[in-house]
Amino acid sequence: MSKTGVQPPAFWYGDARVPLSARLLSALYGSVTGLRRSAYLKGWFKRHHPGVPVIVVGNITAGGAGKTPLTIALVERLRAEGWHPGVATRGYGREDASAALWVDARTDAARGGDEPVLIAHRTGAPVRVDRDRAAAAKALVEAGCDLVICDDGLQHYRLERDIEIEVVDGRRRYGNAQLLPAGPLRELPERGARCDFRVVNVGSGAPGNGDTGFGEWPMRLLGDSADPMIGGRARRLGSFSGQRVHAVAGIGDPERFFAMLRDYGIAVVPHAFADHHQYRAEDFEFGSRELPVLMTEKDAVKCAAFADERHFSVPVRADLPEAFWVALLDRVAARARQYRDHKEKGA
């Protein structure tokens, strides 16, 4: 694996002993975040609601768990049901994190953030990046959206929400179940249990990628094509079977991407980068230039400027049980009726 990958400490997802300094900092972190959460929930800090249904997608662990593919699936399904959703997100890793910005498929990922640009590219939905997710939601409603999906906003309590969806990495789960930095948790597991839905990312669905328990919804990430990054026809992912390829992933759990490619019989030369890594052409100087380079969509949106005929983007789509969609849509419709009735009474 490439040395550019930033791996979590061994004690997060293994049996290594947690250093005393990390345990002490973890206790401090838990106290501070607990006070902040209580301040919002008790009304000491003001919360804001845009007046339309708000769905928050998030996780309680540091790093990715599959939130962006789920957000894209939510936008597509809700729009198919007649809604006009918009996406509010922070846009991690962008150059000027303090500036609010409308993002579309043509936005430079360095300005808009890799995940917002990917969401805009895949869905065409309005996407607003802002550190203040409540302000982003307000802007989306003013732009004509009748539903707001907040990507990675579980801990952003300033935005009041109607439905919370926790996304869990089915392979790594909560690790040692300790708070940062002693473990991978932003909040304790009880916080996830209070969410309306728990979606478990079981990856490509291959054996060992993760199992679901009672009250959990499985999400498979399906990818079966490779799109050339400088034009041309897409290839079936299986057409690379038996070939060696350079596989590039700068996501929360790069091994998931590599495992998906191996499931197709592809001989993977893995190159793991840090989540939200800003790529340069030099990052792709692997020595064996004749090999194809397969990368995640999230990485591809940052590499268009120097991609050549060897580079392919591998899109994935989130697949969830129909019963999940029925339960979610019923809850969204119920909240929408409440807001509509409230407006009519106030008119």
Secondary structure, DSSP 8 states (H G I E B T S, - for coil): --TT-----TTTSSS----HHHHHHHHHHHHHHHHHHHHHHTTSS--B--SS-EEEEE-SBSS-SSHHHHHHHHHHHHHHTT--EEEEE--TT-S-TTS-EEE-TTS-HHHH-HHHHHHHHHH---EEE-S-HHHHHHHHHHTT-SEEEEET-TT-TTB--SEEEEEEETTTTTTT--BTTTSSBSS-HHHHHTSSEEEEE-TT--TTS----TTEEEEEEE--EEEETTSS--EEGGGGTT-EEEEEE-SS-HHHHHHHHHHTT-EEEEEE--TT----GGGG--S-TTS-EEEEHHHHTT-GGG--TTEEEE--EEE--HHHHHHHHHHHHHHHHHHHHHHHHH-
